[in-house]
Amino acid sequence: MINKDVKETRKQSITVAFLLESNKTRLQLKSLTGDIGLTKEIKDKNIHRPGLALAGYVQLFRSDRVQVCGNTEMRYLDELDPVQREAALERIFRLDVPCVVVTNNNVVDDLFLKVASRYKIPVMLTQFETTKFVYFLSDFLDDQFSPQTVLHGSFVDVYGIGLLLVGRSGIGKSEIALDLVERGHRLVADDVVMITRKGEGILMGAGTDLVRHFMEIRGLGLIDVRSMFGIRAIRFQKRVELVIELMEWRPDEEYTRTGLDDEGISIMDVKIPSVELPIFPGKNVTVICEVIALNYLLKHYGYDAAKEFTKRLESVISEKSKQIGERAIDYFEHDFE
């Protein structure tokens, strides 16, 4: 069962060094000022373009954000004489910005680097065009500053649907996940699932760097799913779309029979559809998990079996009320069983 009191965490800052190392290859970043200012902290996930500040308007300048200088800023600086250019650069560097990234492989002259070094501001260069760079960097910073929480369970991609299996320790979550993998589905994480809230209503699940795709099977020990079943049996992250809560079968307990109830649970203020699945020895839970995923797909594409059956039942009741006394069963023509 998901702990209702689970706490979310949110990263408060990252260093410029971490930003540089994490994006050397992906965003082709390189430092033009060496190790200067790499320990400075970035505390805001948003990005700022300093064009107006370079021109003199600093009232709305966000000095706590990563500054991106594209063609517009660099062309403007090129048109200034050295004295004006130095004054414009000092106008933003003295406000202690975390770092400056110059895009489009624009030429960064010695004066630019001299003023940046004076205020210990790291300057980086990328060959990406500004729009593309801002898109990818925004995505990276959003990942770093998004709220996270840790849940105990098994997370599997079943027919493209992210199923999060939860329940008490020892109930069989890992065994069900392993059975699903053996049937061709993909393991995302087992035991420890990191949940990240992206945007307003999207939860992404992934494993930890330590555990990755290892699983603990009681009585057997640790196994490596990637090595055993191949690269097709795993994925590194998946959207959490459905929660299946495993619980022991109790004869005196009432369980959903029609599926008309729109049940769900809240994880970090995001409502996720959920299914309470009673289990007992001999019950084919793996197949039921597959059916749950397929039923979710049908609902996603506009077909709800429970609602469809209700409409059909109401229609039949309405028709039968008009045909009182008539034959209730229509046999197939020429079928003489």
C-alpha positions in Angstrom: 0.0 0.0 0.0 1.3 3.5 -0.8 2.2 5.4 2.3 -0.1 8.4 2.4 2.5 10.3 4.5 5.3 9.9 1.9 7.2 13.1 1.6 8.3 14.7 -1.7 11.7 16.2 -2.1 12.8 19.1 -4.3 16.3 19.9 -5.3 17.2 23.4 -4.1 20.2 24.0 -6.4 22.8 22.6 -8.7 26.3 23.8 -9.4 27.5 25.2 -12.7 30.1 22.3 -12.7 27.3 19.8 -12.6 25.5 21.5 -15.5 28.6 21.5 -17.6 29.6 17.9 -16.9 26.1 16.6 -17.5 25.8 18.4 -20.8 29.2 18.3 -22.4 28.1 15.7 -24.9 24.3 16.2 -25.1 24.5 20.0 -25.5 28.2 20.2 -26.6 29.0 22.6 -23.9 32.6 23.8 -23.2 33.9 26.2 -20.7 35.7 29.3 -22.0 36.8 30.5 -18.6 38.4 27.3 -17.3 37.5 26.5 -13.7 36.4 30.0 -12.8 33.0 30.1 -11.1 32.1 26.5 -11.6 31.1 26.2 -7.9 28.4 28.8 -8.3 24.9 27.6 -7.7 21.9 27.6 -10.1 18.7 28.0 -8.0 16.1 28.6 -10.7 15.0 26.2 -13.5 14.1 29.0 -15.8 16.4 30.6 -18.4 16.9 34.3 -19.1 17.9 36.2 -22.2 19.9 39.4 -21.1 19.3 41.5 -24.2 17.4 44.3 -22.5 19.8 44.3 -19.6 22.8 44.7 -21.9 21.0 47.7 -23.4 20.5 49.3 -20.0 17.1 48.1 -18.7 17.7 46.0 -15.6 14.5 46.5 -13.6 13.1 43.1 -14.6 16.5 41.4 -15.0 16.6 37.9 -13.4 20.1 37.6 -12.2 19.5 34.2 -10.5 18.9 32.4 -13.8 21.2 30.9 -16.4 21.9 33.6 -19.0 21.8 32.7 -22.7 23.4 35.0 -25.2 22.3 34.2 -28.8 22.8 36.0 -32.1 20.8 39.1 -31.0 22.9 39.7 -27.9 26.3 39.0 -29.5 25.5 41.2 -32.6 24.4 44.0 -30.3 27.7 43.8 -28.4 29.7 43.8 -31.7 28.2 47.1 -32.6 29.4 48.8 -29.5 32.8 50.4 -29.1 35.1 48.7 -26.5 34.2 51.2 -23.7 30.4 50.8 -24.2 30.8 47.0 -24.6 32.6 46.7 -21.3 30.0 48.8 -19.5 27.2 46.7 -20.9 28.9 43.5 -19.8 29.6 44.8 -16.4 26.0 45.8 -16.1 24.9 42.2 -15.9 28.1 40.5 -14.6 28.2 42.7 -11.4 24.7 41.2 -10.5 26.4 37.9 -9.9 24.7 35.7 -12.5 25.3 31.9 -12.2 26.7 31.6 -15.7 26.5 32.7 -19.3 26.1 30.4 -22.3 26.8 31.7 -25.7 25.0 29.8 -28.5 25.5 29.3 -32.3 29.3 29.1 -31.9 29.4 32.9 -31.7 32.8 34.4 -31.3 33.5 35.5 -27.7 36.2 38.1 -27.7 38.9 38.7 -25.0 37.0 41.7 -23.5 33.9 39.5 -22.9 36.1 36.9 -21.1 38.1 39.5 -19.2 35.0 41.1 -17.7 33.5 37.7 -16.9 36.8 36.6 -15.1 36.8 39.9 -13.2 33.5 39.0 -11.6 34.2 35.3 -11.5 31.3 34.4 -13.9 31.7 31.2 -15.9 31.2 31.5 -19.6 30.3 28.5 -21.8 29.9 28.0 -25.5 27.7 25.7 -27.6 27.2 25.2 -31.3 23.5 24.7 -30.9 21.2 27.4 -32.2 19.5 29.4 -29.4 16.0 28.1 -29.7 17.1 24.4 -29.8 19.5 25.0 -26.9 16.9 26.7 -24.7 14.5 23.8 -25.3 17.0 21.1 -24.3 18.5 23.0 -21.4 15.0 23.9 -20.1 14.1 20.2 -20.2 17.3 19.3 -18.3 16.7 22.0 -15.6 13.1 20.9 -15.2 14.3 17.4 -14.5 16.7 18.6 -11.9 14.3 20.9 -10.0 11.1 18.8 -10.3 9.7 17.4 -7.0 10.5 13.7 -6.4 9.4 11.0 -4.0 10.4 7.3 -3.5 7.8 4.5 -3.5 8.2 0.8 -2.6 7.0 -1.3 -5.5 7.6 -2.8 -8.9 7.2 -0.7 -12.1 6.6 -2.4 -15.4 5.8 -1.2 -18.9 2.9 -3.5 -20.1 1.7 -2.9 -23.6 3.0 0.7 -23.4 1.2 1.4 -20.1 3.2 2.1 -17.0 1.9 -0.2 -14.3 3.1 0.5 -10.7 2.6 -2.6 -8.5 2.3 -1.8 -4.8 1.4 -3.7 -1.7 2.9 -5.0 1.5 6.4 -6.4 1.6 6.5 -10.1 0.5 3.1 -10.1 -1.3 4.8 -11.0 -4.6 5.3 -7.7 -6.5 8.7 -8.7 -7.8 7.6 -12.2 -8.8 4.7 -10.7 -10.8 7.0 -8.2 -12.5 9.4 -11.0 -13.3 6.6 -13.0 -14.9 5.5 -10.0 -16.9 9.1 -9.6 -18.2 9.2 -13.3 -19.1 6.1 -12.7 -21.2 7.8 -9.9 -23.2 7.0 -6.8 -21.2 9.7 -4.4 -19.9 10.9 -3.7 -16.4 11.5 -0.1 -15.4 12.3 -0.5 -11.7 11.9 -2.9 -8.8 11.7 -2.4 -5.1 12.7 1.3 -5.1 10.9 3.5 -7.6 11.8 7.1 -8.0 8.7 9.2 -9.0 9.2 12.6 -10.5 6.4 15.1 -11.1 6.8 16.7 -14.6 4.5 19.6 -15.3 1.1 19.7 -13.7 -0.2 16.2 -14.1 2.6 13.9 -15.3 4.5 11.4 -13.1 7.6 9.7 -14.4 9.0 6.6 -12.7 12.6 5.3 -12.8 15.0 3.2 -10.8 17.9 4.3 -8.8 21.4 4.4 -10.2 22.5 1.7 -7.7 19.7 -0.9 -8.2 18.8 -0.2 -11.8 17.4 -3.4 -13.3 18.4 -5.8 -10.5 15.6 -7.8 -8.8 15.5 -9.6 -5.5 13.5 -12.8 -5.7 12.9 -14.4 -2.3 14.5 -17.9 -2.2 16.7 -17.2 -5.2 18.5 -13.9 -4.5 19.5 -11.1 -6.8 19.1 -11.4 -10.6 20.1 -9.0 -13.4 17.1 -8.6 -15.7 19.1 -6.9 -18.4 21.8 -9.6 -18.6 19.3 -12.4 -18.4 16.5 -11.3 -20.7 18.3 -8.7 -22.9 18.0 -5.0 -23.6 14.4 -5.4 -24.9 13.3 -6.4 -21.4 14.1 -3.1 -19.7 13.6 0.6 -20.0 15.0 3.4 -17.9 11.9 5.5 -17.4 8.2 5.5 -18.0 5.2 7.5 -17.3 3.2 6.3 -14.3 -0.3 5.7 -15.7 -1.9 3.1 -13.5 -1.4 1.8 -9.9 -2.3 -1.8 -9.0 -2.5 -2.3 -5.3 -2.1 -6.0 -4.4 -3.9 -7.3 -1.3 -4.8 -10.6 0.2 -8.2 -12.0 -0.6 -10.7 -11.8 2.2 -14.1 -13.5 1.9 -15.8 -10.8 4.0 -14.4 -7.9 2.0 -16.3 -6.1 -0.8 -14.5 -5.7 -4.1 -15.3 -3.9 -7.3 -17.5 -6.0 -9.5 -18.5 -3.7 -12.4 -15.6 -1.3 -12.8 -17.9 1.7 -12.9 -16.3 3.3 -9.9 -13.7 5.9 -10.9 -11.1 5.1 -8.3 -7.7 6.7 -8.0 -5.0 7.7 -5.6 -3.0 10.9 -5.3 0.7 10.9 -5.6 2.3 14.3 -5.2 -1.1 15.9 -5.9 -1.5 14.0 -9.2 -4.5 11.7 -9.4 -3.6 8.3 -10.9 -6.2 5.6 -11.7 -5.9 2.6 -9.4 -7.1 -1.0 -9.1 -7.3 -2.9 -5.9 -6.5 -6.5 -6.9 -7.2 -9.3 -4.4 -4.9 -12.2 -4.8 -4.7 -15.8 -3.5 -2.7 -18.9 -4.4 -3.4 -20.1 -8.0 -4.8 -16.8 -9.2 -3.2 -15.8 -12.6 -2.3 -12.2 -11.5 0.1 -11.8 -14.5 -2.7 -12.2 -17.1 -5.0 -10.0 -15.0 -2.3 -7.2 -15.1 -2.1 -7.5 -18.9 -5.9 -7.3 -19.1 -5.8 -4.2 -16.8 -3.4 -2.6 -19.1 -5.4 -3.4 -22.2 -8.6 -2.2 -20.6 -6.9 1.1 -19.7 -5.9 1.4 -23.4 -9.5 0.8 -24.5 -10.7 3.5 -22.1 -8.0 5.9 -23.4 -9.3 5.4 -26.9 -12.9 6.0 -25.8 -14.3 2.5 -25.1 -15.3 1.7 -21.5 -16.6 -1.9 -21.3 -18.4 -1.3 -18.0 -20.3 1.8 -19.3 -21.0 0.0 -22.6 -22.5 -3.0 -20.7 -24.6 -0.7 -18.6 -26.0 1.0 -21.7 -26.8 -2.4 -23.2 -28.5 -3.6 -20.0 -30.6 -0.4 -19.8 -31.6 -0.8 -23.5 -32.5 -4.5 -23.0 -34.6 -3.7 -19.9 -36.4 -0.9 -21.8 -37.1 -3.2 -24.8 -38.3 -6.1 -22.6 -40.7 -3.9 -20.8 -42.4 -3.3 -24.1 -42.5 -7.1 -25.0 -44.0 -8.6 -21.9 -45.3 -12.1 -22.7 -43.1 -12.6 -25.8 -40.5 -15.2 -26.2 -37.3 -14.3 -24.3 -34.8 -16.3 -26.3 -34.1 -16.1 -30.0 -32.3 -19.3 -31.3 -30.0 -19.2 -34.3 -31.8 -20.1 -37.5 -31.6 -23.9 -38.4 -29.7 -24.7 -35.2 -31.3 -27.8 -33.8 -29.1 -28.8 -30.9 
